[in-house]
Amino acid sequence: MTFNFLSPVSDEVLAHKELLSEQALGNYIHIHSKQEGIPELNEIKLAIIGVSESRNDVNYLGEAPKFTNVRKALYSLFPGNWHLKIADLGDLNQGDTVEDTYFALKTIIGVLLERKVIPIIIGGSQDLTYAVYRAYDSYHPMVNIVNVDCNFDLGDSEQPIKNNKYVGKIIVEQPYNLFNYSTVGYQTYFNSQEEIDLMEKLYFEAYRLGEINNQIGLVEPVMRDAHIVSVDLKSIRASDVGNRQAFSPNGFTGKEICAITRYAGISNKVSSFGIFEYKPETRDEVTPMLIAQMLWYFIEGVNCRVEDDHFKDEKDFQKYNVMVEDEELIFYKSTNTGRWWIEIPFLPEINNKLKKHTLLPCMHEDYVEASHGKIPERWYKAYKKSIF
């Protein structure tokens, strides 16, 4: 009943698929079609869903996005040496109200999460991230969201949700499931000082576009700690997308955004992934192909996941203790992948959100800084949030 909300992939896309090479990705995807219906999800690991909802876009002009060209581009690519099965569940069309669409999306995502299937959402306005987040209410006690965006999208929680102000509602609305919110690629001139100050006050993480341009590896530990990843196409520079999609001369390059989506895929925690703010244009072949390549790199990342974060066997990790300002910081390094974590302590006498010791992904540079007497900023913010 849940998947009755979804309409099948169009005949136009299916006809296009028939013209592709037998080795093309489209011939490996289990597709929701009129003839075959919804594919069985028993062995599916990733499920693509288009969401044709943009009514909460501040610039909404009455058009519901269609994803025909994105699917054509994605299906035409060749898969890597992948072992995971992929399904395309078709499109979720607009409900009678935006709230109806939210409810349907929340319900679908909830079912996929329960079945250990990673939903890949193509939207539609980015406020759909709110519905994805609410799907975790009964699935995960505390959720981390990473927003790849030039804006924070905080907004006034007292005002109706829009695509540029939905995070405020996530922060204040019960049940309170949000632990951390990170923005990757923000551009200062698009954000008010009040929002920048609020991000600091709430101990949320914010990485400027220039920081990521200079060191793309900063994104990896942030993604490694994320459950929900939401990508706004406005974060990509205008020269790398179609005319209608163009937003700003500054932003991520196509190469950088694909690296970022691969980092999201590699993360063992990421359990839902979305690309939003797609605005179709008849003659635009660049944007659909870029989205297809972003999806390809995310799927590639998921196929390359390595379970290196359980730390049950001492031969799988190295442990380092560092004293900084009377604080003992405990680092862990995986001997399998070389990735680093830092421990956030559990303080039972304080109302601790974490309820237990937890490990925060970090970089080798954080360990080096701690060795020189500097507390890593990620650890400080996570610690403060845990007792907030």
C-alpha positions in Angstrom: 0.0 0.0 0.0 2.9 2.3 0.9 4.3 2.3 -2.6 1.0 3.0 -4.3 2.0 6.7 -3.9 4.6 6.2 -6.6 4.0 6.4 -10.4 6.0 4.2 -12.7 9.0 5.3 -14.8 7.8 6.8 -18.0 7.6 4.8 -21.3 9.9 7.4 -22.8 12.7 6.5 -20.5 12.0 2.8 -20.9 12.1 3.2 -24.7 15.4 5.0 -24.4 16.8 2.2 -22.3 16.1 -0.3 -25.0 18.5 1.6 -27.3 21.4 1.4 -24.8 24.3 -1.0 -24.7 23.6 -4.2 -22.8 26.3 -3.2 -20.3 24.7 0.2 -19.6 23.6 0.9 -16.0 19.9 1.1 -17.0 19.9 -2.6 -17.8 21.1 -3.5 -14.3 18.5 -1.4 -12.5 15.2 -3.0 -11.3 12.6 -0.5 -12.6 9.1 0.3 -11.6 7.1 0.1 -14.9 3.5 -0.1 -15.9 4.0 -3.6 -17.2 6.0 -5.0 -14.3 4.9 -3.0 -11.3 7.0 -2.3 -8.2 10.1 -4.4 -8.1 10.7 -6.7 -5.2 12.9 -5.1 -2.6 14.3 -8.2 -0.9 17.9 -7.9 -2.2 17.8 -4.2 -3.1 20.3 -1.9 -1.4 19.6 1.5 -3.1 16.3 2.8 -4.4 15.9 5.9 -6.6 12.8 8.1 -6.1 11.9 11.2 -8.0 9.8 13.7 -6.0 7.9 16.2 -8.2 7.2 18.7 -5.4 8.3 22.4 -5.5 5.4 24.3 -4.2 7.3 25.5 -1.2 10.0 27.0 -3.5 10.1 30.8 -2.8 10.2 31.2 -6.6 7.6 28.6 -7.5 5.9 29.3 -10.8 3.4 26.4 -10.9 5.7 23.9 -12.5 6.3 20.4 -11.1 9.8 19.1 -12.1 10.1 15.9 -14.2 13.1 13.7 -14.1 13.0 12.1 -17.6 16.3 13.6 -18.7 18.1 12.7 -15.4 17.0 9.1 -15.8 18.1 8.9 -19.5 21.5 10.3 -18.5 21.9 7.9 -15.5 20.7 4.8 -17.4 23.2 5.5 -20.2 26.3 5.4 -17.9 28.2 2.2 -17.4 28.3 0.7 -13.8 31.5 0.1 -11.9 32.5 -3.2 -10.5 29.4 -3.1 -8.3 27.9 -5.9 -6.2 24.8 -4.0 -4.8 21.4 -4.1 -6.5 19.6 -0.9 -7.4 15.9 -0.1 -8.0 14.2 2.8 -9.6 10.8 3.1 -7.8 9.5 5.9 -10.1 8.1 9.2 -9.0 6.2 10.6 -6.1 3.9 13.2 -7.6 2.4 16.2 -5.9 -0.3 15.5 -3.3 -3.4 17.7 -2.9 -1.3 19.8 -0.5 2.4 20.0 0.2 1.8 18.3 3.6 0.3 15.4 1.7 3.5 15.0 -0.3 5.5 15.3 2.9 3.4 12.5 4.5 3.8 10.2 1.5 7.5 10.8 1.3 8.0 10.3 5.0 6.0 7.0 4.8 8.0 5.7 1.8 11.4 6.6 3.3 10.3 5.0 6.6 9.6 1.7 4.9 12.8 1.7 3.0 14.8 2.5 6.1 13.2 -0.4 7.9 14.2 -2.7 5.1 17.8 -1.4 5.1 17.4 0.1 1.7 19.1 3.5 1.1 16.7 5.9 -0.6 18.2 8.2 -3.2 15.8 11.2 -3.7 15.8 13.5 -6.7 13.8 16.7 -6.1 12.0 19.0 -6.1 12.6 21.8 -3.6 15.0 21.2 -0.7 12.4 21.6 2.0 11.7 17.9 1.2 14.6 17.2 3.5 12.2 18.0 6.3 10.0 15.0 5.3 13.1 12.8 5.0 14.2 13.8 8.5 10.7 13.1 10.0 10.9 9.5 8.6 13.7 8.9 11.2 11.3 9.5 14.1 10.8 5.8 14.8 14.0 4.6 13.2 16.9 6.4 14.8 17.1 8.3 18.2 19.5 11.0 17.2 20.1 12.2 13.6 22.9 14.1 11.9 22.1 16.0 8.8 24.7 17.3 6.3 23.5 20.0 3.9 25.7 20.7 0.8 24.6 24.2 0.1 25.6 27.9 -0.2 22.9 28.8 2.4 22.2 27.6 5.9 18.5 27.4 5.3 17.7 28.0 9.0 14.9 30.6 8.7 12.3 31.5 11.3 10.8 28.4 12.8 7.6 30.4 13.5 7.1 30.9 9.7 5.8 28.3 7.2 8.4 26.0 5.7 10.1 27.1 2.5 13.0 25.7 0.5 15.3 28.3 2.0 14.1 28.1 5.6 13.2 24.6 6.7 16.0 23.7 9.2 14.6 26.0 11.9 11.4 23.8 12.0 13.6 20.7 12.3 15.5 22.2 15.2 12.4 23.2 17.3 9.7 20.7 16.4 9.1 17.7 18.6 10.2 15.0 18.7 13.7 16.4 19.0 15.8 14.0 17.0 18.5 16.3 15.6 21.9 16.0 17.1 24.1 17.8 14.5 23.5 19.9 11.5 26.5 20.7 9.2 26.6 22.9 6.1 29.3 22.2 3.5 30.1 25.0 1.0 28.3 28.0 2.5 29.1 31.4 1.0 29.1 34.2 3.6 27.4 36.8 1.4 24.3 34.6 1.0 23.8 34.3 4.8 22.8 36.9 7.4 25.1 37.5 10.4 22.2 36.4 12.6 22.2 32.9 11.0 26.0 32.7 11.2 25.8 33.5 14.9 23.0 31.0 15.4 25.1 28.2 13.8 27.8 29.0 16.3 25.5 29.3 19.3 24.0 25.8 18.5 27.5 24.4 18.0 26.6 23.3 14.5 29.3 22.9 11.9 29.8 25.2 8.9 32.4 24.9 6.2 33.0 27.8 3.8 33.3 27.1 0.1 36.9 28.3 0.1 37.8 25.9 2.8 36.5 22.9 0.9 38.0 24.2 -2.4 41.4 24.3 -0.7 41.0 20.9 1.0 38.3 18.7 -0.3 39.2 16.0 2.3 37.6 18.1 5.0 34.3 16.7 3.8 35.1 13.0 4.5 34.8 12.9 8.3 31.7 15.2 8.2 30.0 12.8 5.8 31.2 9.8 7.8 29.1 11.1 10.7 26.0 11.9 8.7 22.7 9.9 8.5 21.0 12.3 6.0 22.8 14.1 3.2 21.0 16.8 1.3 22.6 18.4 -1.7 21.3 21.7 -3.1 22.2 22.2 -6.8 22.6 25.9 -6.1 25.9 24.9 -4.4 27.3 24.3 -7.9 28.9 27.1 -9.9 26.8 28.5 -12.8 29.4 27.5 -15.5 28.9 23.8 -14.6 25.2 23.6 -15.0 22.5 24.7 -17.5 21.2 28.2 -17.9 18.1 27.8 -15.9 19.9 26.0 -13.2 22.6 28.6 -12.9 22.6 30.5 -9.6 26.0 31.9 -8.8 29.4 32.3 -10.5 31.0 30.8 -7.4 30.3 27.3 -6.2 31.6 23.7 -6.4 32.9 22.5 -9.7 31.5 19.3 -11.2 34.6 17.4 -10.1 34.3 18.7 -6.5 30.6 17.9 -6.2 31.1 14.4 -7.4 34.0 13.9 -4.9 31.6 15.1 -2.2 28.8 12.7 -3.2 31.4 9.8 -3.2 32.4 10.7 0.3 28.7 10.5 1.2 28.4 7.1 -0.4 31.5 5.7 1.4 30.1 6.7 4.8 28.8 3.7 6.7 26.2 5.9 8.5 24.6 7.6 5.5 21.2 6.0 5.1 19.5 8.5 2.9 20.8 10.8 0.1 19.0 13.5 -1.8 19.8 16.0 -4.7 17.3 18.9 -4.7 16.4 22.1 -6.6 16.5 20.5 -10.1 14.8 22.8 -12.6 14.3 21.0 -16.0 15.0 22.8 -19.2 14.3 21.3 -22.7 17.8 21.9 -24.2 19.8 21.4 -21.0 21.8 18.2 -21.2 24.5 19.4 -18.8 22.6 19.5 -15.6 20.9 16.0 -16.0 24.3 14.5 -16.8 25.9 16.1 -13.8 23.2 14.8 -11.5 23.6 11.4 -13.1 27.3 11.5 -12.4 26.7 12.6 -8.8 24.4 9.7 -8.4 27.0 7.4 -10.0 29.7 8.5 -7.6 27.3 8.1 -4.6 26.5 4.5 -5.7 30.2 3.8 -6.3 30.9 5.0 -2.7 28.2 2.7 -1.2 29.7 -0.2 -3.1 33.2 0.7 -1.6 32.0 0.8 2.0 34.3 -0.8 4.6 33.1 -1.8 8.1 36.0 -0.3 10.0 34.2 1.5 12.9 33.1 -1.3 15.3 36.4 -1.4 17.2 35.6 -4.8 18.7 39.0 -6.4 17.9 42.1 -4.7 19.1 44.1 -5.8 16.0 41.7 -3.6 13.9 42.7 -0.3 15.5 45.3 1.7 17.2 44.5 3.8 20.2 46.2 7.1 21.1 45.7 9.1 24.4 46.6 12.8 24.3 46.4 15.3 27.2 45.2 18.8 26.2 44.4 21.4 28.8 43.7 18.8 31.6 41.4 17.0 29.1 42.3 13.5 28.0 41.5 13.0 24.3 41.3 9.5 23.0 41.9 8.9 19.3 41.4 5.7 17.3 42.9 4.8 14.0 41.6 2.0 11.8 44.4 -0.3 10.7 42.3 -1.4 7.8 41.6 2.0 6.2 43.7 4.5 8.1 40.6 6.5 9.1 40.5 8.4 12.4 38.0 8.9 15.2 38.0 10.8 18.5 36.0 9.7 21.6 33.3 11.9 23.0 33.0 11.0 26.7 29.7 10.1 28.4 29.0 12.1 31.6 26.2 10.4 33.5 25.7 13.2 35.9 24.8 15.5 33.0 21.7 15.3 30.8 23.8 13.8 28.0 22.1 13.4 24.6 24.4 10.7 23.6 23.6 8.3 26.5 27.0 6.6 26.0 30.6 7.1 24.9 30.6 7.7 21.2 33.2 8.1 18.5 33.3 11.1 16.3 35.0 10.8 12.9 38.0 13.1 12.5 41.2 13.5 10.5 44.8 12.7 11.2 45.4 16.5 11.3 43.1 16.6 14.4 45.4 14.2 16.2 48.4 16.2 15.2 46.8 19.5 16.5 45.9 17.8 19.8 49.5 16.6 20.1 50.5 20.3 19.9 48.1 21.3 22.6 45.0 22.4 20.5 41.6 20.9 21.1 40.0 20.0 17.7 37.0 22.2 16.9 34.8 19.2 15.8 35.4 17.5 19.2 34.6 20.7 21.1 31.3 21.4 19.3 30.2 17.7 19.6 31.1 17.7 23.3 29.2 20.9 23.9 26.1 19.6 22.0 26.1 16.4 24.0 25.7 18.4 27.3 23.6 21.2 25.8 
